[in-house]
Amino acid sequence: MRKYTSATQAAAKPHSKTVPARLAPQRTKDLTVGDEAEFTRHLYLERRRAERYQRSLLLVLMDGTGIPDPPARAAAFRGLIQGMADLLRDTDVLGWYGRDTVLGILLPDLEHADQALIRSVFGKFSGLMESSLGAALASRVELTVHAFPDPLRLSGEATDFTLYPELQGKTNLMLQGLKRSLDVCLSLPALLLLSPLLALLAVAVKCSSRGPVLFRQARLGQYARPFIFLKLRTMYAGSDAALHEKYVAEFIAGRPVAAGNGVYKITHDPRVTGIGRILRRTSLDELPQLWNVLRGDMSLVGPRPPLRYEFERYAPWHRRRVLESKPGITGLWQVEGRSSTTFDGMVRLDLRYARHWSLWLDLKILFHTPGAMLSGKGAY
């Protein structure tokens, strides 16, 4: 089986263009095949370099698990590796993506990874497989081509974890269990204790304007999985989202929204009700998200979950904020920056949280959150 893919898999189509010069054969050379750990490290570093310098890369995988006999599979891979000597650039990296079963070829430092290039690379390696193994044996090796950044989908509909192997090995079930236990042990009592306050706020919201008490909205959780996000309604029912979309575009672009005064917040939103302004300033509108935490959609501490149209505007490195942590009600941004922080600064705080996460850090952030809520600093 052979296919090329970016975030999703697509059927191969013939393409008339020749292989670009930057991927043309250069010279015969001896190839070194790195082990799985070494290849994963190369992929991580080249992906981070592509993020920083706005370049692209391709990852070609040859999955030989369709050849069940290990000696026959090893012989097939030896034939493929010998055939690649004149195919790869000196900067390309060859190694095991999956030990002795999936061979990886990393093509870094590309100007862009459009569909024409993906088709050309797919055709080149597909031809190599048939010439080296023969059509019958080649059909048992699955060929895929993965592009970074993804030229087809930027909306989070499918995250290609093939390009993030370090995240696949990062999961610590014991630590995840501890974090989940903390979420449940704190969110459940908080919901019970705050239920009288929530009831009073619900009455205030209902009396302030027509519409439902709760505002339900589709957001993207960890790995860009959608879920229904809950808040107390702070706007008039049926309000147009165009103002917020414009704000998001300005915020992500790094332009202060409030007349260039360094405030990254909509300060006089005509859609917000009178009681809504109080709820937003004190962050009391966020309390229903305790139910999201109890359900497992969110955590008490983590990055704020984005809307789909926000995610579509992300630069490649921004996307890591929804890959490395489950979204939360509060986080480093809420207690350290809020609306005085640029979008890039917010993302760096989210990534710093993911990099240094511990239960102690969660407890520290939770301890400082009530003060940030009561002060109203940076909130509108």
QUIURZI-V255023 format. One record per residue. N is the residue number from 1. PSI is psi in radians with two decimals (none if undefined). BURIAL is 1 if it has 24 or more other C-alpha atoms within 12 Angstrom, else 0. D_CENTER is the distance of its C-alpha to the mean C-alpha in whole Angstrom. Layout:
[[N:PSI:BURIAL:D_CENTER] [N:PSI:BURIAL:D_CENTER]]
This chain:
[[1:2.35:1:28] [2:2.40:1:26] [3:2.75:1:23] [4:2.70:1:21] [5:2.72:1:17] [6:-1.81:1:14] [7:-0.45:1:11] [8:2.83:1:15] [9:2.44:0:18] [10:2.73:0:21] [11:2.45:0:25] [12:2.47:0:26] [13:2.47:0:28] [14:2.57:0:31] [15:2.41:0:31] [16:-0.29:0:34] [17:2.57:0:32] [18:2.91:0:33] [19:2.29:0:31] [20:2.66:0:30] [21:-0.54:0:32] [22:-0.25:0:29] [23:0.21:1:29] [24:2.64:0:32] [25:2.53:0:34] [26:-0.99:0:36] [27:2.79:0:38] [28:2.38:0:39] [29:2.80:0:37] [30:2.35:0:37] [31:2.40:1:33] [32:2.25:0:32] [33:1.98:1:29] [34:2.72:1:27] [35:3.10:0:26] [36:-0.77:1:23] [37:-0.74:0:22] [38:-0.74:0:23] [39:-0.70:1:21] [40:-0.69:1:18] [41:-0.75:1:19] [42:-0.77:1:20] [43:-0.76:1:16] [44:-0.84:1:14] [45:-0.72:0:17] [46:-0.60:1:17] [47:-0.72:1:13] [48:-0.66:1:13] [49:-0.68:0:17] [50:-0.66:1:15] [51:-0.82:1:13] [52:-0.77:0:16] [53:0.18:0:18] [54:0.84:0:17] [55:-3.10:1:18] [56:2.89:1:17] [57:2.78:1:17] [58:2.49:1:18] [59:2.03:1:18] [60:2.24:1:21] [61:2.35:1:21] [62:1.84:1:25] [63:1.98:1:25] [64:0.25:1:28] [65:-0.24:1:28] [66:-0.17:0:30] [67:1.70:1:33] [68:-0.47:0:34] [69:2.00:0:37] [70:-0.78:0:36] [71:-0.71:0:38] [72:-0.67:0:38] [73:-0.75:1:34] [74:-0.69:0:35] [75:-0.68:0:38] [76:-0.76:1:35] [77:-0.63:1:33] [78:-0.71:0:35] [79:-0.71:0:37] [80:-0.75:1:33] [81:-0.71:1:33] [82:-0.64:1:36] [83:-0.23:1:36] [84:-0.15:1:33] [85:-0.70:1:35] [86:0.10:0:36] [87:-0.51:1:32] [88:2.65:1:30] [89:2.86:1:30] [90:-0.48:1:30] [91:-0.18:0:27] [92:2.71:1:25] [93:2.29:1:25] [94:2.30:1:26] [95:3.11:1:25] [96:2.01:1:24] [97:-0.65:1:21] [98:2.18:1:23] [99:2.04:1:26] [100:0.11:1:29] [101:-0.59:1:27] [102:2.00:1:24] [103:2.32:1:25] [104:2.48:1:22] [105:2.06:1:23] [106:2.13:1:21] [107:1.61:1:22] [108:3.09:1:20] [109:0.92:1:21] [110:2.58:1:21] [111:-0.71:0:22] [112:2.77:1:20] [113:1.29:1:19] [114:3.08:1:20] [115:-0.53:1:22] [116:-0.76:0:25] [117:-0.72:1:24] [118:-0.77:1:22] [119:-0.72:1:25] [120:-0.79:1:27] [121:-0.75:1:26] [122:-0.81:1:25] [123:-0.68:1:29] [124:-0.84:1:30] [125:-0.51:1:29] [126:-0.73:1:30] [127:-0.69:0:33] [128:-0.75:1:33] [129:-0.76:1:33] [130:-0.67:1:36] [131:-0.53:0:38] [132:-0.59:1:37] [133:-0.34:1:37] [134:2.67:0:39] [135:-0.70:0:38] [136:-0.85:0:38] [137:-0.63:1:36] [138:-0.56:1:34] [139:-0.24:1:33] [140:-0.01:1:32] [141:2.17:1:29] [142:2.13:1:26] [143:2.21:1:24] [144:2.62:1:21] [145:2.17:1:19] [146:2.32:1:16] [147:2.47:1:15] [148:2.28:1:12] [149:2.74:1:11] [150:2.08:1:12] [151:-0.21:1:15] [152:-0.82:1:15] [153:2.19:1:12] [154:0.18:1:10] [155:0.04:1:10] [156:0.18:1:7] [157:-0.49:0:11] [158:2.17:0:10] [159:2.21:1:7] [160:1.62:1:9] [161:-0.16:1:9] [162:-0.58:1:12] [163:-0.05:1:11] [164:1.00:1:10] [165:-0.45:1:13] [166:-0.45:1:13] [167:-0.54:1:11] [168:-0.55:0:13] [169:0.02:0:16] [170:-0.37:0:15] [171:2.17:0:15] [172:1.84:0:19] [173:-0.60:0:20] [174:-0.80:0:23] [175:-0.68:0:21] [176:-0.69:0:18] [177:-0.68:0:22] [178:-0.75:0:23] [179:-0.73:1:20] [180:-0.69:1:21] [181:-0.72:0:24] [182:-0.75:1:24] [183:-0.83:1:22] [184:-0.76:1:25] [185:-0.42:0:28] [186:-0.65:1:27] [187:-0.66:1:26] [188:-0.91:1:29] [189:-0.62:0:31] [190:-0.71:0:30] [191:-0.73:1:30] [192:-0.79:0:33] [193:-0.60:0:35] [194:0.01:0:33] [195:-0.68:0:34] [196:-0.73:0:37] [197:-0.74:0:35] [198:-0.65:1:33] [199:-0.75:0:36] [200:-0.74:0:38] [201:-0.64:1:34] [202:-0.74:1:34] [203:-0.74:0:38] [204:-0.75:1:37] [205:-0.76:1:34] [206:-0.65:1:37] [207:-0.35:0:40] [208:-0.55:1:38] [209:2.85:0:37] [210:2.56:0:37] [211:3.03:0:34] [212:2.79:0:32] [213:-0.75:1:31] [214:2.47:1:28] [215:2.05:1:25] [216:2.34:0:23] [217:2.44:0:19] [218:2.17:0:16] [219:2.93:1:13] [220:2.18:1:10] [221:-2.75:1:9] [222:2.47:1:7] [223:0.41:1:5] [224:0.51:1:6] [225:2.27:1:10] [226:2.60:1:12] [227:2.90:1:15] [228:2.06:1:18] [229:2.35:1:18] [230:2.43:1:22] [231:2.78:1:23] [232:2.38:1:27] [233:2.23:1:28] [234:-0.09:1:29] [235:2.84:1:29] [236:2.46:1:32] [237:2.45:0:31] [238:0.27:0:30] [239:2.50:0:29] [240:2.39:0:27] [241:0.00:0:24] [242:-0.66:0:25] [243:-0.73:0:25] [244:-0.66:1:22] [245:-0.72:0:20] [246:-0.74:0:22] [247:-0.78:1:22] [248:-0.77:1:18] [249:-0.75:1:19] [250:-0.73:1:21] [251:-0.85:1:19] [252:-0.59:1:16] [253:-0.18:0:19] [254:0.34:0:20] [255:2.14:1:23] [256:2.41:1:25] [257:-0.72:1:26] [258:1.31:0:29] [259:0.63:0:31] [260:0.36:0:30] [261:0.25:0:31] [262:0.11:0:28] [263:2.18:1:26] [264:1.14:1:23] [265:2.62:1:24] [266:1.90:1:26] [267:-0.50:1:29] [268:1.26:0:31] [269:1.96:1:30] [270:-0.22:0:32] [271:-0.28:1:31] [272:2.35:1:31] [273:2.97:1:34] [274:-0.85:0:36] [275:-0.51:1:35] [276:-0.62:1:31] [277:-0.69:1:32] [278:-0.76:1:33] [279:-0.72:1:30] [280:-0.70:1:27] [281:-0.59:1:29] [282:-0.05:1:30] [283:0.31:1:26] [284:-0.37:1:28] [285:-0.25:1:26] [286:-0.20:1:23] [287:-0.65:1:26] [288:-0.28:1:25] [289:-0.20:1:21] [290:-0.54:1:23] [291:-0.69:1:24] [292:-0.67:1:20] [293:-0.78:1:20] [294:-0.62:1:23] [295:-0.35:0:21] [296:0.03:1:18] [297:-0.57:1:16] [298:2.99:1:15] [299:2.89:1:17] [300:-0.66:1:19] [301:2.31:1:17] [302:-3.13:1:14] [303:2.69:1:12] [304:2.40:1:13] [305:2.28:1:11] [306:2.80:1:11] [307:2.80:1:13] [308:-0.74:1:12] [309:-0.36:1:14] [310:-0.85:1:12] [311:-0.62:1:9] [312:-0.37:1:11] [313:-0.05:1:12] [314:2.48:1:10] [315:2.80:1:10] [316:-0.69:1:8] [317:-0.41:1:9] [318:-0.56:1:8] [319:-0.37:1:4] [320:-0.37:1:4] [321:-0.41:1:6] [322:0.00:1:4] [323:-0.61:1:4] [324:-0.23:1:7] [325:2.61:1:9] [326:2.49:1:11] [327:2.72:1:11] [328:2.94:1:15] [329:-0.69:1:18] [330:2.93:1:19] [331:-2.98:1:18] [332:-0.64:1:18] [333:-0.72:1:18] [334:-0.60:1:20] [335:-0.24:1:23] [336:-0.51:1:23] [337:-1.05:1:22] [338:-2.39:1:21] [339:-0.02:1:23] [340:0.02:1:24] [341:2.42:1:21] [342:2.91:1:19] [343:-0.80:1:16] [344:-0.68:1:15] [345:-0.69:1:17] [346:-0.78:1:15] [347:-0.71:1:12] [348:-0.64:1:14] [349:-0.72:1:15] [350:-0.74:1:12] [351:-0.60:1:11] [352:-0.70:0:15] [353:-0.83:1:15] [354:-0.68:1:13] [355:-0.61:0:15] [356:0.38:0:18] [357:2.45:1:17] [358:2.84:0:21] [359:-0.61:1:23] [360:-0.70:0:25] [361:-0.74:0:22] [362:-0.78:1:21] [363:-0.68:0:25] [364:-0.76:0:26] [365:-0.75:1:23] [366:-0.64:1:24] [367:-0.65:0:28] [368:-0.24:0:27] [369:-0.81:1:26] [370:-0.68:0:29] [371:-0.71:0:30] [372:-0.64:1:28] [373:-0.81:1:28] [374:-0.58:0:32] [375:-0.49:0:32] [376:0.18:1:30] [377:2.19:1:29] [378:0.04:1:26] [379:2.65:1:26] [380:none:1:28]]
